[in-house]
Each structure stands twice: as C-alpha cells, then as structure tokens.
C-alpha cells in the first residue's frame, strides 16, 4: 500500500524557518520526481517546488524562489522542504505529491506573529 506521511509543520514567526518532511512507503521513491504543493483557505492549490530523480534538478514557484529548498534522501524514502524567511502568505497546508502514485494528507504551516 502506497502511503505518504508529512510532518514538520507548525507555527513560525515571520522571518522564521520550518522544515517539512514527507516519508513515502509502499514504492521506491527514488524512481520518481517529487513535488510539494500548498493549499490555503479560499485559494487554489499552488505548486511550490519539484525535484527530479534523474539529475536532482529542482524548480520553484516564483513566490518561494530563494527562500525554499526542496531535497530528497532516497535511502530514507523521504523528501524535504526547507522553508526560510517565512511570510504570512506562506500559511497553508503543505502536501507532497508523487505523479501517478499519490499524495499525502498534508501538514499545516502557519506564519504569524
């Protein structure tokens, strides 16, 4: 059974940092690209970052470029999203997604003073 478990969300102050993690099981994560999306109340789901498997290349939404870093540890079947210089508009549920495989339930990130 393919499963995704996100963790690491929470409350951060503006300018602070958080790292969210996604542990995948039931398949070999190393064979697939991994994406992070976010869903804020009343807003459409937004693609945040992607990391490929072939060369480790990464892509970021303009809204997070320079502040967020996506990475992966295939041996641990885990993907990460390091978020620095957080802003209130980063408040959302963050979900990891593996195309054609599935998506996690998400972890809440709240940025507020």
URNOR-V625861 format. One record per residue. N is the residue number from 0. RES is the residue in one letter. PHI is phi as a letter, one per 40 degrees, with the letter a starting at -180 (* if undefined). OMEGA is omega in radians with two decimals (none if undefined). D_FIRST is the distance of its C-alpha to the first C-alpha in Angstrom with 1 decimal. Layout:
n;res;phi;omega;d_first
N;RES;PHI;OMEGA;D_FIRST
N;RES;PHI;OMEGA;D_FIRST
This chain:
n;res;phi;omega;d_first
0;X;*;-3.12;0.0
1;X;c;-3.12;3.8
2;X;b;3.08;6.3
3;X;b;3.10;10.1
4;X;b;3.09;12.8
5;X;c;3.08;16.3
6;X;a;3.05;19.4
7;X;h;3.09;23.0
8;X;c;3.13;24.5
9;X;i;-3.12;27.7
10;X;b;3.08;31.3
11;X;b;3.06;33.4
12;X;c;3.05;37.0
13;X;d;-3.08;38.1
14;X;g;-3.13;38.4
15;X;c;-3.08;35.9
16;X;b;2.98;32.6
17;X;a;3.00;29.0
18;X;b;3.06;26.0
19;X;b;-3.09;22.5
20;X;b;3.09;19.4
21;X;b;3.09;15.8
22;X;c;-3.12;13.4
23;X;b;3.10;10.3
24;X;a;3.13;7.6
25;X;g;3.08;5.1
26;X;a;-3.11;8.1
27;X;c;-3.08;11.9
28;X;d;-3.06;13.3
29;X;c;-3.14;16.7
30;X;c;-2.96;16.6
31;X;b;2.93;16.5
32;X;c;3.12;18.8
33;X;b;3.11;18.0
34;X;b;2.95;19.9
35;X;b;3.03;20.9
36;X;b;2.99;22.1
37;X;b;-3.12;24.1
38;X;b;3.10;25.0
39;X;b;-3.14;28.3
40;X;d;3.09;29.8
41;X;g;-3.13;31.8
42;X;b;3.09;30.8
43;X;c;3.09;28.6
44;X;c;-3.06;25.4
45;X;b;3.01;26.7
46;X;c;-3.05;25.2
47;X;b;-3.06;26.2
48;X;a;3.10;25.3
49;X;b;3.01;23.5
50;X;b;-3.13;23.2
51;X;c;-3.11;23.0
52;X;c;-3.01;21.6
53;X;c;-3.08;24.6
54;X;b;-3.14;27.3
55;X;g;-3.13;25.9
56;X;c;-3.07;28.0
57;X;b;3.10;27.6
58;X;b;-3.09;28.7
59;X;b;2.97;29.6
60;X;c;-3.13;30.8
61;X;d;-3.07;34.5
62;X;c;-3.09;34.1
63;X;b;-3.08;32.4
64;X;d;-3.13;33.8
65;X;g;-3.13;35.6
66;X;b;-3.10;34.0
67;X;b;3.09;30.2
68;X;b;3.07;28.6
69;X;c;3.12;25.0
70;X;a;-3.12;23.9
71;X;a;3.02;21.0
72;X;b;-3.05;20.4
73;X;c;3.14;18.2
74;X;c;3.10;18.7
75;X;c;-3.12;17.3
76;X;f;-3.02;14.5
77;X;b;3.00;16.4
78;X;b;-3.07;18.4
79;X;b;2.97;21.5
80;X;b;3.08;24.0
81;X;c;-3.08;27.4
82;X;b;3.14;29.6
83;X;b;3.13;33.4
84;X;f;-3.07;36.4
85;X;c;3.14;34.4
86;X;b;3.11;36.1
87;X;d;-3.14;35.9
88;X;c;3.03;34.6
89;X;c;3.13;31.4
90;X;c;-3.09;30.5
91;X;a;2.91;27.1
92;X;c;-3.11;23.5
93;X;b;-3.07;21.8
94;X;b;3.01;18.4
95;X;c;-3.04;16.6
96;X;a;3.03;15.5
97;X;b;-3.08;14.3
98;X;d;3.11;15.9
99;X;g;3.14;14.1
100;X;b;-3.14;10.7
101;X;i;-3.03;10.8
102;X;a;3.10;12.7
103;X;c;-3.13;12.9
104;X;c;3.08;15.1
105;X;h;3.08;18.0
106;X;b;-3.05;20.6
107;X;c;3.02;24.2
108;X;b;3.13;27.0
109;X;b;3.14;30.5
110;X;b;-3.06;33.6
111;X;a;3.06;36.8
112;X;c;none;40.0
